[in-house]
Amino acid sequence: MRLAGPLRIVALVVTVGLTWIVVSILLGGPGHGFPRIQQLFISPENSVTAEPRARKYKCGLPQPCPEEHLAFRMVSGAANVIGPKICLEDKMLMSSVKDNVGRGLNIALVNGVSGELIEARAFDMWAGDVNELLKFIRPLHEGTLVFVASYDDPATKMNEETRKLFSDLGSKNVKELAFRDSWVFVGAKGVQNKSPFEQHVKNSKHTNKYEGWPEALEMEGCIPRKTTAS
């Protein structure tokens, strides 16, 4: 019974000692302020050792376009479920959110000098009238940029005149475009050579990503502005 008092004192001393050690570790020792406690409350974003976030430029491009170039990114439709997207200079020209896309060919006409949208329309190439598409692309002015993204079926209603018009805009794949192929293309009225901005994937049951449809295509890049309108 007489040892109870000394034992309480020893326990108190040990507790105080351990508390002092823990506090010293957290405070970083004498003269160090509160660096270790502060570290507990530093967010990863504010930490100097945090990984820097990759900067995104216009339309989500990984690097900026040179001066006098237009930044673009486009995605074809995925099967018959997810609609295509066409972005230019950080402006969404066509998308499901804008409710201006549809089955077939989704086409945005852009002024090649200013980069401003002229008109955007979707043309049903399965059950629609191909003459509507022909009326849309026949009267293009020199220097007009033409952005095309497929969705579901881009080619069933295509005829020889349609294919020739797209070929004249710089397409090298339109002559082979067929039922449910995926296709993205940027051309221009009056181009002298084939466009470098084109992707095409054939509909094939052996390679299709989706049942009955090939994979969606994504393309991005920088297009030089026209210096003068014709």
Secondary structure, DSSP 8 states (H G I E B T S, - for coil): -TTHHHHHHHHHHHHHHHHHHHHHHHHTSTT--SHHHHHHH--TTT-TTS-------GGG-SS---TTEEEEEEE--BTTTB--EEEETTEEEE-TTTT---SEEEEEEE-TTT--EEEEEEE-TTTS-HHHHHHHHTT--TT-EEEEEEES-SSTT--HHHHHHHHHTT-SSGGG--TT-EEEEEEETT-SS--S-EEEE---TTT-SBTTB----EEEEEEE--SS--
